[in-house]
Each structure stands twice: as structure tokens, then as C-alpha cells.
Amino acid sequence: MKLAKHFVEKPWGRTDIPAEFGSLRGRRVGEIWYSAETKAPLPILVKWLFTSERLSIQVHPNDAQAQASGMPSGKEECWYVVDAEPGAVIGIGTTRPLSSEELYAASLSGEIEGLMDWKPVKAGDYFYIPAGTVHAIGAGITLVEVQQYADITYRLYDYGRDRELHLDDGVAVSSATPYTDARSGRDSLGTQLVDGPHFQLWHVRDIEDVPALPHSGNIWITPLSGHIETDGEVAAKGDCIVMSGKATVTFSSGATALVAF
């Protein structure tokens, strides 16, 4: 089925979202969430993000930490960069290890902005963000985020915006160290990007590029170009569909998509 779109306005969002995502009448949209109208949320959430300013410097807890606070799960995610303006950067990890006391003080003073490892990015880059990683997305970036279905974010620093910070909770779950996760790099079409504890992620031009699709459970397909058809549903860029492993999928000529399960 084709998932419903939920438009989320953000202070760092954009008013020039491409037309294929729908008519937004000048709304400052930062995120588009794709979800099913079901009683229980699906375990994977797909989002598109559009940035005109830097996002807050933030962190997410792992499952055990989130459950200790009464939340159903923590949040790990992967970013796939679809477009990036010249000079665009993302911050992942810190330039040196920080103790909890140093991280708290740097977040409070704003020094954390200079201690982040800001990496230049371009289309086709991808990064897996484990729980506990201190991170921020920069301005001028369009990306797809595939994540555990959890809305749990602790802001450490927000550039003076008038939004709540979560220093105690955020510092408690942070691993403020240089980023070394191997599940990041430059995309090569037709290959697996992530084999993680919560999902696999592939970028493919045909469903046959994924050698071991699950026969049970759900599969998420997010088109990046062309269109895809499954069980009478047609999806193009701006859509996301979820299907069972038994469904038949057809990619149009030139179509590419992210496939998660």
C-alpha cells in the first residue's frame, strides 16, 4: 500500500519543496513522514528532510535507555543524501572524545558547535547514525531518513532558537566521540548500504538487485527516480510504499529506489 504523507513544519525547513511532494502553499516544511493508518505503528519510519538552516545538535537513546523512560524503543537511523548545495555539511560525532561534564558545559555555552565533526556532503553519500551519536544535519540538504519508528530526540544545542533543550537526558545517553561507524560511504547503485540491527537498506534499480528479500514481513520502497508498480499501486518520487515479500514489483526504465526491511 502507498503510505500516507504527513508534512511537518520546522524552523529550519523550506518553502520550495519540489512539486512532486504535493502543494504546500508556502508552508515551511522540514520533514515528510510516511506512515500507515494502522493501530500499531510499523517498525520502520521513512522520512524526507529538506533543510534551509542547520538542525539542532541532538542525540537519540538506544532501546534500553528509551524503555527505561517509558518509550517503546530508541532510535537508530540512516541518512541518504539526495541533493546537497555546494558547501553543505553534516555533523556526526565530535572531533575529540568529550566527558559527560565537558559535553554538558560545551552544549550550554555553545562551544559544542565548534567541537562537532562537520563533514562536507554531496548527493549519494550515506551515513548510519547509531543511538548515542551526537549529530546535526546542515543547511541546503535534501535527504531520505530511514529509522526505527520512534519520535524521541534530545536537543543539546539549538543555535539560540526558542525551543526546549534536553541537556540532562541528552548527555546521559550520549557517546561524544569521533564517528567511526563503517556503515557510511559513497553509494554504488545496486548494492546494500546498511545491514543493521533494526533494518537493511539497499539502493537498487530493480527489485532483483536485492538477493534475499524476506518472504514474510514488510518491505518499504522509496522511489528516487522513475516509477514503481506493485499490486496495482504506482509510486514515484514523493511516494513511499510498503508491501509484503510475496508481492510482485515492477521498476520502470530508469527507476531507482531505496528498499528497506
N, C-alpha and C positions, 0 to 999 in steps of 0.2 A: 504494500500500500504506500501511497505517497503521503509523507508526513506533513503535518500542519506547520506553518511558519508562524513564529512569534517574534515580533520586532521589539527590540529592547533599546530604548534611548539611553545614551550615555553622554557625559560632558565631553568625552574625547571622541565621540562618534562623528559621522559625516552626513552631510545633507545631499550628497551627489552619488547615492548608491545606484549602481547600474540598473537600467530599466528592467532587466530580466528578473529581478527580485520583487518587482511589484511597484505600484505607485505609492510613494511615501509622503508626498506633499510637503517637502522641505523639512520633515522631521529629522532630528539629529540622531540617527540610528548608529549604534556601535556594534550590536550583535543581532544575529538572526538565529533563533533556536529552532530545531526541528524535532518535534515530538509527536507521539501517537496519543489519540484521545482514549486512553485506557485507564482503568482504575489504578493500576500499579505502573510506575514509570519503567520504561525499558532500561536495561543496564548500561547502554551506551547513549551518549548525547553528542550530536553533531551540531556545530555552530559555524557560521561565517562571521568574521570580525572585520571591521572597517575602522581605521584609526586616522584621526587628524591631529591628535596630540598623544603624548605618552600616557600609557595606563599607569595606575598606581604600582609601586613596588610592593609585592604581595607574596603570599605563600599559602599552600594548601596542606592540610593534615593527611596522614595516612588513615587506613580503615580503623585501626585500633584506637588511634587518637580521636577520630571523629565519633566513633561509637561510644567512647568514654564521655563525650559531651552530649550524647543523646541523638546524634545524627546517624543516618543509616549507613553511610560509607564516607570514606575520604575521597580525594580527587587526584588522579594522575591523568595526564593529557599529552597529546602530541599536536604540534603546530605544523601545518604545511603551508608554506608561503606561496600564494598565488600571484601576487604582484607587490612590488616594493618601489617606492620612489628613490631616486639617487640619494645616497647618504642615509637611508633608513637603517635603523639598528634595533636589536632586541637585547635586553639584559637578562643573562642567565648565570646565576651563581655570583660569587664575589671574587675580587682579584686576589684576595688572600683569605685564609681562614679567620673567622671572627668568633670570639666567645659570645655567649649569650649577653653578657654585660656590654660588650663592645657593640653588638648588633642593636641592642635597645638604645644605647646612647647615640649611635650614628643615625638611627631612624628618627629619634626625637629631634636631633639637631639639623637633619638634612644631609649630613655627611655621607649617608648611605648612597646617595645619588652618584657620588664620585667613587665609591667603593664597588659599585656594580661592574660586572664584566660586560660592557656594551659591545656586541658583535655586529658588524655590517651584514646585511642580508639582501638576498635577491630572490626572484621567483625560482622555485624548485628546491629551495632549502627546506629542511625539516628538522625538528627538534623534539625529542621526548623529554617531558618535564616530570620527573619523579616527585612524589609527595615530599615536602620538606625543602624543595629547591626554591630559593629566593629568586624571583623573576619579575620581569616587566616587558611589555611589548611597546615599541616605539611608535612614532608618528609615521604616516604615509605608507601603511602596510595593509594589505588585504590577505587574509589567511583563513584556512579551514582548521578548526579545532575539533579533534575527536577526543572524547574524555569519558571517564566514569560519570554516570548520571548523578551528579551531586552539585549543589549550589552552596559551596562553603569556601569562602575566601577571607583570609585575614590580611587587611591592609597594614603595611608597615610605614609607608610614606606616600603622600599624595600631592606633592608639589604645591602645598598651600590651598588646595581645593577644600571647600567646606563640606567634607564628608568624614564620617566616623573612621577612626583608626582602631586597630585591634592589637596593640603592642604586646600586652601580656600573653594573649593566646598565640599570636603570631610568632613571637620569639620562642615560646615553649616548643613549637613544632618545627622550627627552622633548623636546617643544616646549612649554615652560612659558610660555604666553602667554594673553591673553584669548580666549575662544571666540567665533569669528565665523562658523562654518560655516552656510551658508544652508539646509542640508538638515535643518531643525528647525522646529518651529512647533506650531500647533494643527491637529488632524485635521479634515478635511472628508470625510465618508463618500462613497466613490465616486471618490476621487482618488488619484493617485500621491503617496506620501510621500517616496520616495528613488529617485533614478536615480544609482547609484553605480558605482564601478569594479568592484565584486565582485558586486553584486546590485541588482535593482529590488525595491521594496516598495510594495504597494498595500493600502488598506483598502476593502473592497467589500461590497456586499450581493448581488451576482450576478457570476458569472464574466464576463458580458458587459460589466461595468464596466471590464475590462482590455482595451484595444483591440488590443493586439499581443502576445498570448501566443506564446511560442516553440513552433514545431511539433516541434522536437527538443529533447532535454534534459529536465531535471526541473523541476517546479513544486511548491512547498511551500504547503500551505493549512493555516492555523491558525485554527480557529473561535473566535470570541469570544462568539457567541450563536447560538441555534438549532442546526440540524444540516445537514450537507452529505453528499451521497452521490455516489460515483464508483466505477464498475466493481464494484458490489456492496458496497463498503466504506462504512459510515456513520460519520461523525466528528462529535463535538460538542465543546463547551468541555472542555478537558483532553486533547484528542487533537491530533495533527498527522499529516497525510497527505502523501505525495509521489506525484506522478503524472506521466505524460508529457503533452505538449501536445496529443496526439490524443485524450485521454480525455474522456468526457462527464461534466460536473459539474452537479449539481442542488442549489440552495440552498433550504432550507425557508423558509416565510414568516417574516419577521423575523430571518433568519440574517444574520450579518456575519462577516467573516473577514479575516485578513491573508494576502496572497498574495505570495510571493517567488519570484524566479527569476533 
